[in-house]
Amino acid sequence: MESPEFNGESHVEQADKVIFACFENPDTLSPESKEKIDQIKKEGVNIDWHATQGELEKRDMKHGCDDGSYAISPVDSKDKYSEGYFICLGIVAVGRNREGENISFMSHQNPGATFVEEIEEKFSVNLAECLTTLKEQSIEGSIDIVFLGGQYPRFDSSITEEYYWDAYEESMNKMRDIVFSTINIEPTIITGPKTEEDATKENETNAYFSTHDRRLYVVQDDYTLGQAGRVSDIQKIYKR
């Protein structure tokens, strides 16, 4: 797949289906997008990785216990959203069931707390379970999967910069390997990593997914997020 050029609104194509991604700046959020995002927040499921184990289990979410590592929503037809992706990574996956209804799941994971020893193993199992459920409930050729989030700050020190890139690339590749080995689909990175160093609310990425029309609203003021592709494509764009 050719990496699409950013023009405010873009789409990711795989086979005969599509996830539409609408990129918005929080300071210039369009009235139409704001209305839809407000609706998703009111009626949809919040994938809140800060929630307690009890809160996550009450919502039937898979999680890494009370360690702030990851949260994965159930596979269903509800809208989904998650806020506060900075160094964190996210997965949005959607398919169409045999009744013609779109179904999806969304994740939010902190790579530093997720890809460590026993938590990484649990995350891999949980993610594979969600992918398998999505595949079993979806008709062939209807599944699309995108990755978002992550951080790759630019530093004067090439050693420090290399460390951050390696951490980003390793996390993305691990997620990609789980997806590909479970359901044989190549996911797309819909947003490149943030290049700011400071973890502030203004630098966060917020994601809102309308399952019914497969529209993903990505709200972030860093418009380098418009670049999409595989990890190797992102590397060509970002890594110096």
N, C-alpha and C positions, 0 to 999 in steps of 0.2 A: 504494500500500500504506500502511495506517495503521502508524505506529510503535508496536510493541508495548510495553506497560508491563512493567517489570522485576519479576519475582516469583520470582527464584532460578533458574528455568529457563524459557527462552523459545524461540520458533522463528521463523524467517524464512520466509515463504511467497512463492513465485513459481510461477505456473502450477500444475502438478499434482505438484510435488516439493518437498522441504524439506531444509534443514540444521537440525539441532537444536543449540542452543548451551546448554551448561551452565556457568553462571558460579560460580566457587568462590573463596573466600578461602583463601590458603595456610595461615592459622592455624587454620581450621576445616574443612579438607578432609575430605569425607565418606569413609568407608572404601570405599564402592563406587567413587567417582571415583578415589581413590588407587590402588586395585587396577587399574583400567582404564588410568590414566595410566602406571603402572609397566609394564604390558604393552605399551603403545604405545612407550615408551622402550626396552624390551628388544627388540622385534621390528620396530619401525617405522624409518623413514628420518628422520635428523636433518638439517634444513635449517640448516646451521651457516654463517652468512655470514662468520664469522671464519676459516673453514678456508682453506688455501692453494689456489692454482689447481690444483695436482696432485691434492689430496685431493678437490676438487669434481669434477674431470673423471673421477676414478676412480669416482665415484658417478653419473656421467652427468648432472650438474647443469649448468644454464646459469648463467653468472656474469659479473661485470664485471672479471675478472682479479684480481690480488693487490692490490686496493685497498679491500677491505672495503665494497664498494658494495651488491651484491645476490647472492642465490642463489635459483634456482628448481629445484624437484625435477622429475624425469621424471613423465610421466603414466602411472600404473599403479594396481594395486589395493592397494598397500601402505599401511599406516598411516603417518602423517607427524606430525612435531612440530618446533617451533622455540621456543627460549627466548631471553629477553633483549630483547623488544620494549620499547623506551622511547620514543625519538624515532622508532624504526624502524616501518615499516609492513609489513603482511602481507596476502597474498591466499590464500584457500582456495577451490578450485573443484572441483566434483564432478559426474559424470554417470554414466549407466548404459549399459554397452555392450550389444551385441546378444545376448550370452550371459546377460544379466540380472545382470551383476556390476558393482558400483560401481567407478569409477576416479576418480582425483583427482590434483591437484598442489597444492603449497603454495610460497609465496615468503616471503622475508625481505629487505627492502631498507632501507638507510639513505637517506632522501630527500636529505640534504645531499650525499651522494656519488654518488647514482644520477641525479638530475635535473640533470645538468650536461653540456653539450656532447656529446661523442662517446659518453659512458657512457649518457646518456639515450637516444640513438638505438639503441645496442646493446640496452639493456633493453627498449625498445619492440618491437624485432624479436623478441627472445627470448620475451617475454610473448605476443606475437601468435602465435608458433609453437606455444607450449604450448596456447593457447586453440584454435587451429585443429586441433591433434591431438585435443584433448578433444572438440571438436564432431564431427570426422570419425568418431571411435570411439564416440560416444554416440548413443542413439536420441533422436529429436526430443522436446523438452519435458522432458528429464530433467536438464538442467544447472542448477546453482545456484552462485552466486558471492558470497562475502562478503569485506569488507575489515575489518582490525582494526589496532590500534596507533595510534601517533602521540602527539604532545604539544602541549598548549596551556596553558602555565602562566599563572596569574593574577598580574598585576603592578599596582602602583600607577600606573605610567606607561602611559598609553593608547597612546603611540607604540610602546613595546616590545611591548605586548600585541597591537596590530594587526599588527606584524611577524610574530609567532608564528602568529597566526591565518591570515594570508595564506599563509605557508609551508605550513601544514597543509592549507588549502583547495586551494591550487594543486596539491600533490602528489596529493591524493585525486582531484581533477578530471582530472589527467593520466592516472592509472590507470583511472578510469572511462571516459575517452574511448577508451583503447586497447581495453578490453573491449567497449564498445558498438560501436565501428567494426569490430571483428574478427568478433564473433559475434552482435551485435544483442541483447545481454542487459544489463539494467540491474542492476548489482550493488548490494548493500546493505551499509552500514556497520554491522557487528554490534556494535562497541564504540566509544564515543566517545573522544576524546583524553584522555590523562591530564593532570591539572591541577597536578601537583606540579612544582616547578622543579628539584629535585635529582635527578640520575640515579643512584639507588642501586638495589641489588639488590631491596630491598623494594618499590620502585616499578615494577619491570619487569612486563610481561605475558608469560606463557608460554602457548603454544597447542598443544593435542594433538588430532589429528583421527583418529577411527576411521572409515576409509573404508567399511568393510562396512555399518555402521549409520548413517552420515552424522551422527555425533555429534562436536561440537567442544567440547572442554573448555577454557575460558578461565580461567586462574588469575591473579588480581590482587586486591590489597586495596582498590582504589579502586572502590567500587560504583557510581559514575557510569557505569561501563562497561556497565551494564544498558540504557542508552539506545541505541536503534538507529534507523536510517533512512537517508535520503539526506544528502548534504553540507548541503543547505539545512535539513533537519530538525535536524541536529546543531548548526548555527549558531544556530538559535532557542533551543536548550537551553543552550549554553555561552557564546556570545558576549554580552558585556554591552553 
